[in-house]
Amino acid sequence: MNFNLSLIVPEFYYLCLVIALMIQSLGSREWKPLVEKWIPFGAGLGFFVTIAGFGLHGTMFWDVYKVDMMSQFFKIAIAFGFFVTSINAARQSTLDEGKRSDYYMMLGFSTLGLMILSSCVELVTIYLALELASYSLYATIPLRAKSKGAAEAGLKYIMFGAVATALSLYGLSYIMASQHTTFIAELATKNWHFADNPMAVAGLCLFLGGMFFKLALFPFHFWCPDVYQGASNETAAFVATLPKMGAVIILVRMAAFIKPGLEVTTLLAVLGACSMTYGNLAALAQKDIKRLLGFSSVAHAGYIMVGLVSGTPEGLAAAAFYALAYLVMNLLVFWIVSRIAVDGRNLLLSDLNGLYKKAPVLAFSLAAGAFALVGLPPTMGFMGKFFLITSAWDHGYNWLVITLVVNSAIAIYYYLSLFRHAFTEDATPELTPDPDTSWYASVGAGMLAATVLVIGILPAPLFNFAIAAGNSLFGIVATGH
């Protein structure tokens, strides 16, 4: 079994955190320290524990669990996301007081599942970790007080998730029957040409469907805008970011054997092009900000495919880096949405009118987030797209790179409409509460905006980490990183 506790310190820490939340959830009403007071500190400590373990490497549990550079890169990203979303949810107005411990416990379980998923290198284990991350999340969507839309969103999420799970299991049975193994390292040595092994290719496409569902890639995206709109702003911030990281890590691991020219690779490229085009065109018509961000997620899922189809360590590194950029950019925008909608309502674009006068720090941070999502310099989003384009060019999918560039131009319109409403439109007198302009709101927005800009200006340390991780998947010994 080769068990080594030191390799799974981050996972063990989050397991302890979830157990503490479970005890608090089951504890008596007399002994209940406010969970929103201590969970940000617990999540912050988890982030530092995960960073401390970035250099760990080894395999465990009969080689189904691998700790390597790529797993540690994504674990750090997931820990950071949980830290920010737990702080963001601390002032959630639409969550009943009696359900706060349960809410954080479910988010903790989902985070633990994603942590485990980052190290899984065997398909059955991947499936089990994905379910742990998913089922706990299904329960959090309806936790929005007196909202029928939240109940509807939760139902849609569960139903679509059940279909995606069934597809994955069906595909897994095909892979096992045709390739006689479920280990990614062994699958990498197998034949994946449709003419030679149609059952395996069909099974792989079905299995990847479960990942596409989590990533909200066309045509598995239908749940995404509805769930974002129905869930509370703080829950949507989690759903929009962390599960995507789990899907990307599995796609990155499996892309190591999906070479350019294979039918599966071409399918990924076609779905990526459809996803970015459909997502951007649908977002043009949206007035609800969370629905706009939902269709934006569909487009960004398509962008990530550009790195995956290149078949190079640089491409996988670019996909990993862009996934991290997507996480930070969306956490920033959802932080601002949550601070403006202090009563928990869904924001329309018109609700941003005059924001620069009411809350200048939030307005400038929103501008940084919008510019980053478009991919304008000097932001993290620009560098992410630059790495994707340079890694994929001249590997047989130049048409996909051109599609990405054209779609980025389309996206300028609706992302910069956030900026336009916040800075150029005058505020309309409405019976809505003023945005949260406390130090808590401003410092959080300012630090996330600074992260987006600083990594955009100095991307080398993170991208070198991602390159080393990409090289490790191809068995290349990286030097100088």
C-alpha positions as CSV (number, residue, x, y, z in Angstrom):
1,M,0.0,0.0,0.0
2,N,3.0,2.3,0.6
3,F,1.2,4.6,3.0
4,N,3.1,7.8,3.9
5,L,1.2,10.3,6.0
6,S,3.6,13.1,5.2
7,L,2.5,13.0,1.6
8,I,-1.1,13.8,2.4
9,V,-0.7,16.4,5.1
10,P,-3.0,18.9,3.2
11,E,-5.7,16.3,2.7
12,F,-5.4,15.2,6.3
13,Y,-5.7,18.8,7.5
14,Y,-8.9,19.4,5.5
15,L,-10.3,16.1,6.8
16,C,-9.8,17.3,10.4
17,L,-11.3,20.7,9.4
18,V,-14.4,18.9,8.0
19,I,-14.7,16.7,11.2
20,A,-14.5,19.9,13.3
21,L,-17.4,21.4,11.3
22,M,-19.3,18.2,11.5
23,I,-19.0,18.2,15.3
24,Q,-20.1,21.8,15.5
25,S,-23.0,21.0,13.2
26,L,-24.1,18.2,15.5
27,G,-23.2,19.9,18.8
28,S,-25.7,21.4,21.2
29,R,-27.0,24.9,20.7
30,E,-25.4,26.1,23.9
31,W,-21.9,25.3,22.6
32,K,-21.7,26.8,19.2
33,P,-18.9,29.3,18.5
34,L,-19.9,31.3,15.4
35,V,-18.5,29.2,12.6
36,E,-18.1,32.3,10.3
37,K,-15.7,33.7,12.9
38,W,-13.2,30.9,13.0
39,I,-13.5,29.1,9.6
40,P,-11.6,31.8,7.7
41,F,-8.6,31.3,10.0
42,G,-8.9,27.5,9.6
43,A,-9.1,27.9,5.8
44,G,-6.2,30.3,5.8
45,L,-4.0,27.9,7.8
46,G,-5.0,25.2,5.4
47,F,-3.7,27.4,2.5
48,F,-0.3,27.7,4.2
49,V,-0.2,24.0,5.0
50,T,-0.8,23.2,1.3
51,I,1.9,25.7,0.2
52,A,4.4,24.1,2.6
53,G,3.8,20.7,0.9
54,F,4.4,21.9,-2.7
55,G,7.6,20.0,-3.1
56,L,6.2,16.6,-2.0
57,H,6.2,13.7,-4.4
58,G,5.5,10.0,-4.3
59,T,2.8,7.4,-4.9
60,M,0.5,5.6,-2.4
61,F,-2.4,3.1,-2.2
62,W,-1.2,0.7,-4.8
63,D,-0.2,3.5,-7.2
64,V,-3.8,5.0,-7.5
65,Y,-2.7,8.1,-5.6
66,K,0.1,10.2,-6.9
67,V,1.6,13.3,-5.3
68,D,3.5,15.3,-7.9
69,M,4.1,18.9,-9.1
70,M,0.8,19.0,-11.0
71,S,-1.2,17.8,-8.0
72,Q,0.4,20.3,-5.7
73,F,-0.1,23.1,-8.1
74,F,-3.9,22.4,-8.1
75,K,-4.1,21.8,-4.4
76,I,-2.6,25.2,-3.7
77,A,-5.1,26.8,-6.1
78,I,-8.0,24.9,-4.5
79,A,-6.9,25.8,-0.9
80,F,-6.6,29.5,-2.0
81,G,-10.1,29.3,-3.5
82,F,-11.6,27.8,-0.3
83,F,-9.9,30.4,1.8
84,V,-11.4,33.3,-0.3
85,T,-14.9,31.8,-0.6
86,S,-15.0,31.0,3.2
87,I,-14.2,34.7,3.9
88,N,-16.7,35.8,1.3
89,A,-19.5,33.7,2.7
90,A,-18.9,35.0,6.3
91,R,-21.5,37.8,5.8
92,Q,-24.0,35.8,3.8
93,S,-27.4,37.3,4.4
94,T,-29.6,34.7,2.7
95,L,-28.3,31.8,4.8
96,D,-30.4,30.7,7.9
97,E,-28.4,31.0,11.1
98,G,-29.0,27.3,12.0
99,K,-27.5,26.1,8.8
100,R,-24.2,27.9,8.8
101,S,-22.2,25.0,10.2
102,D,-23.8,22.6,7.8
103,Y,-23.1,25.0,4.9
104,Y,-19.4,25.2,5.6
105,M,-19.2,21.5,6.3
106,M,-20.6,20.8,2.8
107,L,-18.1,23.3,1.2
108,G,-15.3,21.6,3.2
109,F,-16.3,18.1,2.0
110,S,-16.3,19.4,-1.6
111,T,-12.9,21.0,-1.1
112,L,-11.6,17.7,0.4
113,G,-12.9,15.8,-2.6
114,L,-11.2,18.2,-5.0
115,M,-7.9,17.9,-3.1
116,I,-8.1,14.1,-3.4
117,L,-9.1,14.4,-7.0
118,S,-5.9,16.3,-7.7
119,S,-3.8,13.3,-6.9
120,C,-5.9,10.5,-8.4
121,V,-4.3,8.8,-11.4
122,E,-6.7,5.9,-11.7
123,L,-10.2,6.2,-13.3
124,V,-12.3,4.5,-10.6
125,T,-10.6,6.6,-7.9
126,I,-11.1,9.7,-10.0
127,Y,-14.8,8.9,-10.2
128,L,-15.2,8.4,-6.4
129,A,-13.3,11.6,-5.6
130,L,-15.4,13.5,-8.1
131,E,-18.6,12.2,-6.5
132,L,-17.4,13.3,-3.0
133,A,-16.7,16.7,-4.4
134,S,-20.1,16.9,-6.2
135,Y,-22.7,15.4,-3.8
136,S,-21.7,17.7,-1.0
137,L,-22.0,20.7,-3.3
138,Y,-25.5,19.7,-4.5
139,A,-26.8,20.2,-1.0
140,T,-25.5,23.8,-0.7
141,I,-27.3,25.2,-3.8
142,P,-30.8,25.3,-2.3
143,L,-29.6,26.9,0.9
144,R,-30.9,30.3,0.0
145,A,-33.7,31.5,2.3
146,K,-37.2,31.7,0.8
147,S,-36.0,31.3,-2.8
148,K,-37.8,29.0,-5.2
149,G,-35.2,29.7,-7.8
150,A,-32.5,28.2,-5.5
151,A,-34.6,25.0,-5.1
152,E,-35.0,24.8,-8.9
153,A,-31.3,25.4,-9.4
154,G,-30.4,22.7,-7.0
155,L,-32.7,20.2,-8.7
156,K,-31.2,21.0,-12.1
157,Y,-27.7,20.6,-10.8
158,I,-28.5,17.2,-9.3
159,M,-30.4,16.0,-12.4
160,F,-27.7,17.1,-14.8
161,G,-25.0,15.7,-12.4
162,A,-26.8,12.3,-12.3
163,V,-26.8,12.1,-16.1
164,A,-23.1,13.1,-16.3
165,T,-22.2,10.5,-13.7
166,A,-24.1,7.8,-15.6
167,L,-22.3,8.8,-18.8
168,S,-18.9,8.6,-17.0
169,L,-19.6,5.2,-15.5
170,Y,-20.8,3.8,-18.9
171,G,-17.7,5.1,-20.6
172,L,-15.5,3.7,-17.8
173,S,-17.0,0.2,-18.4
174,Y,-16.0,0.5,-22.1
175,I,-12.5,1.6,-21.3
176,M,-12.0,-1.3,-18.8
177,A,-13.4,-3.8,-21.3
178,S,-11.2,-2.7,-24.2
179,Q,-8.0,-1.5,-22.6
180,H,-8.0,-3.9,-19.5
181,T,-6.6,-1.2,-17.2
182,T,-7.9,2.0,-15.4
183,F,-4.5,3.5,-14.6
184,I,-3.7,6.6,-16.5
185,A,0.0,5.7,-16.8
186,E,-0.9,2.4,-18.5
187,L,-3.6,4.0,-20.6
188,A,-1.0,6.3,-22.0
189,T,0.7,3.4,-23.7
190,K,-2.5,2.1,-25.4
191,N,-3.8,2.7,-28.9
192,W,-6.4,5.5,-29.0
193,H,-7.1,5.5,-32.8
194,F,-10.8,5.1,-33.5
195,A,-10.1,2.8,-36.5
196,D,-8.1,0.4,-34.3
197,N,-10.1,0.6,-31.0
198,P,-13.5,2.2,-31.4
199,M,-14.8,0.9,-28.1
200,A,-12.0,2.5,-26.1
201,V,-12.4,5.9,-27.9
202,A,-16.1,5.9,-27.4
203,G,-15.6,5.0,-23.7
204,L,-13.0,7.8,-23.2
205,C,-15.4,10.3,-24.8
206,L,-18.2,9.3,-22.5
207,F,-15.9,9.3,-19.4
208,L,-14.7,12.8,-20.3
209,G,-18.3,13.9,-20.5
210,G,-18.4,13.9,-16.6
211,M,-15.4,16.3,-16.6
212,F,-17.0,18.4,-19.2
213,F,-20.1,18.7,-17.0
214,K,-18.0,20.0,-14.1
215,L,-16.2,22.4,-16.4
216,A,-19.5,23.6,-18.1
217,L,-18.1,22.8,-21.5
218,F,-20.6,22.9,-24.4
219,P,-22.9,20.9,-24.7
220,F,-22.7,20.0,-21.0
221,H,-23.2,23.6,-19.9
222,F,-27.0,23.9,-19.6
223,W,-27.0,23.8,-15.8
224,C,-24.4,26.5,-15.4
225,P,-26.3,29.9,-15.9
226,D,-29.4,28.6,-14.1
227,V,-27.4,27.3,-11.1
228,Y,-25.4,30.6,-10.8
229,Q,-28.6,32.6,-11.0
230,G,-30.5,30.4,-8.5
231,A,-27.7,29.9,-5.9
232,S,-26.8,32.7,-3.4
233,N,-24.0,35.0,-4.6
234,E,-21.5,33.5,-2.1
235,T,-22.4,29.9,-3.1
236,A,-22.2,30.8,-6.8
237,A,-18.6,32.1,-6.1
238,F,-17.7,28.6,-4.9
239,V,-19.5,26.7,-7.7
240,A,-18.1,28.9,-10.4
241,T,-14.5,28.3,-9.4
242,L,-13.4,25.3,-7.4
243,P,-15.1,22.4,-9.2
244,K,-13.7,23.7,-12.4
245,M,-10.2,23.1,-11.0
246,G,-11.0,19.5,-10.3
247,A,-12.2,19.0,-13.9
248,V,-9.1,20.7,-15.3
249,I,-6.6,18.6,-13.3
250,I,-8.2,15.3,-14.7
251,L,-8.3,16.7,-18.2
252,V,-4.7,17.8,-17.9
253,R,-3.6,14.3,-16.7
254,M,-5.5,12.5,-19.5
255,A,-4.4,15.0,-22.1
256,A,-0.8,13.7,-21.7
257,F,-1.8,10.7,-23.9
258,I,-4.4,12.5,-26.1
259,K,-2.0,13.4,-28.9
260,P,-2.7,15.9,-31.7
261,G,-4.4,14.2,-34.7
262,L,-6.4,11.7,-32.7
263,E,-10.2,11.7,-33.0
264,V,-10.6,12.4,-29.3
265,T,-8.3,15.4,-29.6
266,T,-10.2,16.8,-32.5
267,L,-13.4,16.4,-30.6
268,L,-11.9,18.4,-27.7
269,A,-10.9,21.1,-30.2
270,V,-14.4,21.2,-31.8
271,L,-16.2,21.3,-28.5
272,G,-13.8,24.0,-27.3
273,A,-14.5,26.2,-30.3
274,C,-18.3,25.6,-29.9
275,S,-18.1,26.4,-26.2
276,M,-16.2,29.7,-26.5
277,T,-18.4,30.9,-29.4
278,Y,-21.7,29.9,-27.8
279,G,-20.8,31.2,-24.4
280,N,-19.7,34.6,-25.6
281,L,-22.7,35.1,-27.9
282,A,-25.1,34.0,-25.2
283,A,-23.5,36.3,-22.7
284,L,-24.0,39.3,-25.0
285,A,-27.8,39.2,-24.3
286,Q,-27.6,38.9,-20.5
287,K,-28.7,41.5,-18.0
288,D,-28.4,39.4,-14.9
289,I,-24.7,39.6,-13.9
290,K,-24.6,36.0,-12.5
291,R,-26.1,34.6,-15.8
292,L,-23.6,36.7,-17.7
293,L,-20.8,35.1,-15.6
294,G,-22.4,31.7,-16.2
295,F,-22.1,32.0,-19.9
296,S,-18.7,33.5,-19.5
297,S,-17.7,30.2,-17.7
298,V,-18.8,28.3,-20.8
299,A,-16.5,30.4,-22.9
300,H,-13.6,30.0,-20.6
301,A,-14.0,26.2,-20.6
302,G,-13.5,26.5,-24.3
303,Y,-10.3,28.5,-23.9
304,I,-8.8,25.9,-21.6
305,M,-9.2,23.3,-24.4
306,V,-6.7,25.2,-26.5
307,G,-3.9,24.2,-24.1
308,L,-5.1,20.6,-23.8
309,V,-5.1,19.8,-27.5
310,S,-1.5,20.9,-28.1
311,G,0.0,17.7,-26.8
312,T,3.0,19.4,-25.2
313,P,4.1,20.0,-21.6
314,E,3.8,23.8,-22.4
315,G,0.2,23.3,-23.4
316,L,-0.7,21.5,-20.3
317,A,1.2,24.1,-18.2
318,A,-0.8,26.9,-20.0
319,A,-4.1,25.1,-19.3
320,A,-3.2,24.8,-15.6
321,F,-2.1,28.4,-15.4
322,Y,-5.2,29.6,-17.2
323,A,-7.4,27.6,-14.8
324,L,-5.7,29.4,-11.9
325,A,-6.2,32.7,-13.6
326,Y,-9.8,31.9,-14.1
327,L,-10.2,31.0,-10.4
328,V,-8.7,34.3,-9.2
329,M,-10.5,36.5,-11.8
330,N,-13.9,35.0,-10.9
331,L,-13.3,35.1,-7.2
332,L,-12.6,38.8,-7.6
333,V,-15.8,39.5,-9.5
334,F,-18.0,37.4,-7.3
335,W,-16.4,39.1,-4.2
336,I,-17.6,42.5,-5.6
337,V,-21.0,41.2,-6.5
338,S,-21.4,39.9,-2.9
339,R,-20.3,43.2,-1.5
340,I,-22.7,45.2,-3.7
341,A,-25.7,42.9,-3.0
342,V,-25.5,43.1,0.7
343,D,-29.1,42.0,0.9
344,G,-28.3,38.9,-1.1
345,R,-30.3,39.9,-4.2
346,N,-29.3,39.0,-7.8
347,L,-27.6,42.0,-9.4
348,L,-28.5,43.4,-12.8
349,L,-26.1,45.4,-14.9
350,S,-28.1,48.5,-14.0
351,D,-27.3,47.9,-10.3
352,L,-23.7,48.8,-11.0
353,N,-24.6,52.3,-12.2
354,G,-22.6,55.0,-10.4
355,L,-20.6,52.4,-8.4
356,Y,-17.4,54.5,-8.7
357,K,-19.1,57.3,-6.6
358,K,-20.6,55.0,-4.0
359,A,-17.6,52.6,-3.6
360,P,-14.5,53.6,-5.6
361,V,-12.4,50.7,-4.4
362,L,-15.0,48.2,-5.4
363,A,-15.4,49.9,-8.8
364,F,-11.7,49.9,-9.6
365,S,-11.4,46.3,-8.5
366,L,-14.3,45.4,-10.7
367,A,-12.5,47.1,-13.6
368,A,-9.4,45.0,-12.9
369,G,-11.6,41.9,-12.9
370,A,-13.4,42.8,-16.1
371,F,-10.1,43.7,-17.9
372,A,-8.6,40.4,-16.8
373,L,-11.6,38.3,-18.0
374,V,-11.3,40.0,-21.4
375,G,-7.6,39.3,-21.5
376,L,-6.2,42.8,-21.6
377,P,-2.7,43.6,-20.3
378,P,-1.3,43.9,-17.7
379,T,-3.6,41.3,-16.1
380,M,-3.4,37.6,-15.3
381,G,-6.0,36.9,-17.9
382,F,-3.9,38.4,-20.7
383,M,-0.9,36.3,-19.7
384,G,-3.0,33.2,-19.5
385,K,-4.4,33.6,-23.0
386,F,-0.9,34.5,-24.3
387,F,0.5,31.2,-22.9
388,L,-2.4,29.3,-24.4
389,I,-2.0,30.8,-27.8
390,T,1.8,30.3,-27.9
391,S,1.6,26.7,-26.7
392,A,-1.0,25.6,-29.2
393,W,0.2,27.4,-32.3
394,D,1.7,25.2,-35.0
395,H,0.5,21.9,-33.5
396,G,-2.3,21.3,-36.0
397,Y,-5.0,23.4,-34.4
398,N,-4.2,26.9,-35.6
399,W,-7.9,27.4,-36.5
400,L,-8.8,26.9,-32.8
401,V,-6.2,29.5,-31.7
402,I,-7.8,32.0,-34.3
403,T,-11.2,31.1,-32.9
404,L,-9.9,32.0,-29.4
405,V,-8.7,35.4,-30.6
406,V,-11.9,36.2,-32.4
407,N,-14.0,35.2,-29.3
408,S,-11.8,37.4,-27.1
409,A,-12.8,40.3,-29.3
410,I,-16.5,39.4,-28.9
411,A,-16.1,39.2,-25.1
412,I,-14.8,42.8,-24.9
413,Y,-18.4,44.0,-25.4
414,Y,-20.1,42.4,-22.4
415,Y,-17.2,42.4,-20.0
416,L,-16.6,46.1,-20.5
417,S,-20.3,46.8,-20.1
418,L,-19.5,46.0,-16.4
419,F,-17.0,48.8,-16.5
420,R,-19.3,51.1,-18.5
421,H,-22.1,50.8,-16.0
422,A,-19.8,51.2,-13.0
423,F,-18.0,54.3,-14.3
424,T,-20.0,56.1,-17.0
425,E,-23.7,55.6,-16.0
426,D,-25.2,57.8,-13.3
427,A,-26.7,56.1,-10.3
428,T,-30.5,55.8,-10.4
429,P,-32.4,56.4,-7.1
430,E,-33.6,53.0,-6.0
431,L,-34.8,51.4,-2.8
432,T,-31.8,49.1,-2.5
433,P,-29.1,49.2,0.2
434,D,-25.8,50.8,-0.4
435,P,-22.8,48.6,-1.2
436,D,-20.6,47.4,1.6
437,T,-17.7,49.9,1.8
438,S,-16.2,48.6,5.1
439,W,-12.5,47.9,5.3
440,Y,-13.3,44.2,5.1
441,A,-14.9,44.7,1.7
442,S,-12.3,47.1,0.4
443,V,-9.2,45.1,1.6
444,G,-10.6,41.8,0.1
445,A,-11.4,43.4,-3.2
446,G,-8.0,45.3,-3.3
447,M,-6.0,42.2,-2.5
448,L,-7.7,40.1,-5.1
449,A,-7.3,42.9,-7.7
450,A,-3.6,43.2,-6.8
451,T,-3.2,39.5,-7.2
452,V,-4.7,39.6,-10.7
453,L,-2.4,42.5,-11.7
454,V,0.8,41.4,-10.0
455,I,0.7,37.9,-11.5
456,G,-0.1,39.5,-14.9
457,I,3.0,41.6,-14.6
458,L,5.2,38.9,-13.1
459,P,3.9,35.6,-14.2
460,A,7.2,33.7,-14.4
461,P,7.4,32.1,-11.0
462,L,3.9,30.6,-11.3
463,F,4.2,29.6,-14.9
464,N,7.6,28.0,-14.3
465,F,5.9,26.0,-11.5
466,A,3.2,25.0,-14.1
467,I,5.9,24.1,-16.7
468,A,7.7,21.9,-14.2
469,A,4.4,20.2,-13.5
470,G,3.7,19.7,-17.2
471,N,7.1,18.3,-17.7
472,S,6.5,15.8,-14.8
473,L,3.5,14.4,-16.6
474,F,5.6,13.7,-19.7
475,G,8.5,12.2,-17.6
476,I,10.8,15.1,-18.6
477,V,13.3,16.2,-16.0
478,A,12.9,19.9,-15.6
479,T,16.0,22.0,-14.8
480,G,16.4,25.5,-13.6
481,H,12.9,25.8,-12.1
